[in-house]
Amino acid sequence: MVHGKKPGLDYRQPVGTPRLLHVVNIGLTVLAAACVPAAASVPAVPAHLRVATALVLRLEDMEGGATTSIDSALTAADAADVLGVPGLTGDLFVRNGFENGYVRAFAWRDASLVITKAMASTTYLFADPAGAHTVLSLVGDAADAAGVGRMSLGAALGDESTGFQIDSDQSDAFGASIPMTTTGILFRHANAVSLVSYRAPSDEDDPSYVIGLARRQLDMQKAIAPLGVALPLAVPATRADSSGTTHSFAKGLVLTVSDLPAGMRVRNEGSMSAQEFASGDADMATMLVANGFLSAYGRAFARRSQFGKDATVIRSETAILVDSASAHEALASYSELARAVGARNLGTTGTGDESRAFRIDDYAADASYVEIVFRHRNALSLIEVQFPARMISRSLSLDLAKKQVFYQLADLGMLKPFH
């Protein structure tokens, strides 16, 4: 089979991480990933928010059945305690110009009064945007160190933002374990840092609802300070490449969560063997090794099927071979394998130096796949997008392939990098 389970890259396996942040009294785990700067206009007079109380969500913003569980102002020490990030103390908040903060949390309970869903809306105000950015970055760094998986927001939110999800378990009134998913969004608007987090049973996971809440909270802030304050982005170090014509490292040549549709989260990622890159096909793996397979890297993303016709799983993989001729032979072999298993040839995509696209329908699994395999120099890449049966989107698949080849062009200095 061309598509299938990749050893070490099973998107269905939850990514375990330690607890990083928490909201006191409701047990709502909140985690944050690295911050993704978003473009914003710089106003003539810097925007400045002064009172956090009016900048968090209200009970009327929640779906039915919610009750308010926390409604409280935050001192610098409180703010640090709520985030619970190692090394992020109240004194550090003060040094970065913390002025005031506010948290309002909500809970949904079942008939036994057990909390089934919980949500928290928090805003921290600083003396200037630079202080807000510093604290937000520190939270992001701590999350990266903890290995927290990121989630796509689909579009920019505020001056900079990030999304994340984490799976956990909760016991019900009878002691049975209930899978839970926490979705969180951290963003900055001018001098305000806000965190919106929502925990619900995993089968009720709905990232679009949380993204909508975060945008509603941002709109409350924009009503007071319409324009954000962008900060200069750090200039990345120039990549050193002795030849400038061949790729050496696969990890930077696959998609990141910021490239994906809203709600997609990293399910797994890691280095891959030739056997794993070949989807377990021994003949394909042997061919890769014979053609000078050096290394490979893959990243798998997923979201719940409740998104209807949208893609549910996306895999992005790249293998590095010894030279371009070897990568060309590998692409040809991959194409032959696709035809052998009955994949429908969709033609070329215009990505990279050469490419092929295929469609595979697996009605027994209620799924259809679009697979794009392309070569850029000595890098062989695969984009696999899984949709509900008969619901494929060629435009999405092609857009993802173009984003991945962009990383490869930038890797050899043929384009400016994204960041």
ChimeraX attribute file (.defattr): number of C-alpha atoms within 10 A of each C-alpha:
attribute: neighborCount
match mode: 1-to-1
recipient: residues
	/A:1	15
	/A:2	22
	/A:3	17
	/A:4	11
	/A:5	14
	/A:6	18
	/A:7	13
	/A:8	15
	/A:9	21
	/A:10	16
	/A:11	22
	/A:12	14
	/A:13	11
	/A:14	14
	/A:15	17
	/A:16	13
	/A:17	15
	/A:18	11
	/A:19	16
	/A:20	18
	/A:21	21
	/A:22	19
	/A:23	23
	/A:24	15
	/A:25	9
	/A:26	17
	/A:27	11
	/A:28	21
	/A:29	24
	/A:30	28
	/A:31	34
	/A:32	35
	/A:33	28
	/A:34	23
	/A:35	23
	/A:36	18
	/A:37	21
	/A:38	18
	/A:39	16
	/A:40	18
	/A:41	10
	/A:42	15
	/A:43	13
	/A:44	7
	/A:45	8
	/A:46	14
	/A:47	19
	/A:48	22
	/A:49	20
	/A:50	17
	/A:51	15
	/A:52	22
	/A:53	19
	/A:54	15
	/A:55	27
	/A:56	26
	/A:57	24
	/A:58	15
	/A:59	14
	/A:60	8
	/A:61	11
	/A:62	15
	/A:63	9
	/A:64	9
	/A:65	11
	/A:66	18
	/A:67	14
	/A:68	16
	/A:69	16
	/A:70	18
	/A:71	16
	/A:72	14
	/A:73	17
	/A:74	21
	/A:75	18
	/A:76	19
	/A:77	15
	/A:78	18
	/A:79	24
	/A:80	20
	/A:81	19
	/A:82	16
	/A:83	22
	/A:84	20
	/A:85	21
	/A:86	13
	/A:87	11
	/A:88	18
	/A:89	18
	/A:90	17
	/A:91	13
	/A:92	15
	/A:93	22
	/A:94	17
	/A:95	10
	/A:96	19
	/A:97	20
	/A:98	24
	/A:99	19
	/A:100	21
	/A:101	26
	/A:102	24
	/A:103	26
	/A:104	21
	/A:105	28
	/A:106	23
	/A:107	22
	/A:108	19
	/A:109	14
	/A:110	12
	/A:111	6
	/A:112	8
	/A:113	9
	/A:114	13
	/A:115	17
	/A:116	16
	/A:117	21
	/A:118	23
	/A:119	27
	/A:120	26
	/A:121	25
	/A:122	28
	/A:123	29
	/A:124	31
	/A:125	27
	/A:126	25
	/A:127	18
	/A:128	20
	/A:129	25
	/A:130	17
	/A:131	21
	/A:132	25
	/A:133	26
	/A:134	13
	/A:135	20
	/A:136	25
	/A:137	18
	/A:138	17
	/A:139	26
	/A:140	22
	/A:141	17
	/A:142	21
	/A:143	25
	/A:144	17
	/A:145	11
	/A:146	17
	/A:147	15
	/A:148	24
	/A:149	26
	/A:150	30
	/A:151	31
	/A:152	25
	/A:153	25
	/A:154	17
	/A:155	13
	/A:156	17
	/A:157	24
	/A:158	28
	/A:159	26
	/A:160	25
	/A:161	25
	/A:162	27
	/A:163	34
	/A:164	28
	/A:165	29
	/A:166	27
	/A:167	19
	/A:168	19
	/A:169	13
	/A:170	14
	/A:171	12
	/A:172	14
	/A:173	11
	/A:174	6
	/A:175	8
	/A:176	10
	/A:177	12
	/A:178	16
	/A:179	14
	/A:180	21
	/A:181	23
	/A:182	26
	/A:183	30
	/A:184	28
	/A:185	30
	/A:186	28
	/A:187	28
	/A:188	29
	/A:189	30
	/A:190	30
	/A:191	26
	/A:192	32
	/A:193	26
	/A:194	28
	/A:195	26
	/A:196	26
	/A:197	30
	/A:198	27
	/A:199	28
	/A:200	22
	/A:201	18
	/A:202	17
	/A:203	13
	/A:204	13
	/A:205	21
	/A:206	21
	/A:207	28
	/A:208	15
	/A:209	14
	/A:210	23
	/A:211	23
	/A:212	11
	/A:213	20
	/A:214	25
	/A:215	17
	/A:216	15
	/A:217	23
	/A:218	22
	/A:219	16
	/A:220	16
	/A:221	24
	/A:222	18
	/A:223	10
	/A:224	14
	/A:225	17
	/A:226	15
	/A:227	22
	/A:228	25
	/A:229	25
	/A:230	22
	/A:231	17
	/A:232	7
	/A:233	10
	/A:234	7
	/A:235	7
	/A:236	9
	/A:237	6
	/A:238	9
	/A:239	11
	/A:240	10
	/A:241	13
	/A:242	7
	/A:243	8
	/A:244	12
	/A:245	15
	/A:246	20
	/A:247	23
	/A:248	19
	/A:249	16
	/A:250	23
	/A:251	19
	/A:252	14
	/A:253	29
	/A:254	26
	/A:255	26
	/A:256	19
	/A:257	23
	/A:258	19
	/A:259	16
	/A:260	21
	/A:261	18
	/A:262	18
	/A:263	28
	/A:264	28
	/A:265	29
	/A:266	25
	/A:267	25
	/A:268	20
	/A:269	21
	/A:270	14
	/A:271	18
	/A:272	22
	/A:273	20
	/A:274	21
	/A:275	18
	/A:276	20
	/A:277	24
	/A:278	22
	/A:279	17
	/A:280	19
	/A:281	15
	/A:282	13
	/A:283	12
	/A:284	19
	/A:285	20
	/A:286	14
	/A:287	18
	/A:288	27
	/A:289	17
	/A:290	11
	/A:291	18
	/A:292	17
	/A:293	23
	/A:294	17
	/A:295	20
	/A:296	25
	/A:297	24
	/A:298	27
	/A:299	24
	/A:300	26
	/A:301	29
	/A:302	21
	/A:303	24
	/A:304	19
	/A:305	14
	/A:306	12
	/A:307	14
	/A:308	11
	/A:309	14
	/A:310	18
	/A:311	25
	/A:312	20
	/A:313	23
	/A:314	27
	/A:315	25
	/A:316	23
	/A:317	26
	/A:318	30
	/A:319	31
	/A:320	29
	/A:321	27
	/A:322	19
	/A:323	18
	/A:324	20
	/A:325	14
	/A:326	23
	/A:327	26
	/A:328	23
	/A:329	14
	/A:330	25
	/A:331	23
	/A:332	15
	/A:333	15
	/A:334	19
	/A:335	19
	/A:336	12
	/A:337	17
	/A:338	21
	/A:339	13
	/A:340	11
	/A:341	11
	/A:342	14
	/A:343	21
	/A:344	14
	/A:345	15
	/A:346	14
	/A:347	11
	/A:348	14
	/A:349	17
	/A:350	13
	/A:351	21
	/A:352	21
	/A:353	13
	/A:354	16
	/A:355	23
	/A:356	21
	/A:357	24
	/A:358	21
	/A:359	19
	/A:360	22
	/A:361	20
	/A:362	12
	/A:363	11
	/A:364	7
	/A:365	9
	/A:366	11
	/A:367	18
	/A:368	19
	/A:369	27
	/A:370	25
	/A:371	27
	/A:372	25
	/A:373	25
	/A:374	28
	/A:375	25
	/A:376	21
	/A:377	24
	/A:378	23
	/A:379	30
	/A:380	26
	/A:381	30
	/A:382	24
	/A:383	23
	/A:384	25
	/A:385	26
	/A:386	24
	/A:387	23
	/A:388	22
	/A:389	17
	/A:390	15
	/A:391	15
	/A:392	21
	/A:393	16
	/A:394	15
	/A:395	9
	/A:396	16
	/A:397	22
	/A:398	19
	/A:399	13
	/A:400	22
	/A:401	27
	/A:402	15
	/A:403	18
	/A:404	26
	/A:405	22
	/A:406	21
	/A:407	20
	/A:408	26
	/A:409	18
	/A:410	15
	/A:411	24
	/A:412	19
	/A:413	16
	/A:414	13
	/A:415	12
	/A:416	12
	/A:417	14
	/A:418	9
	/A:419	9
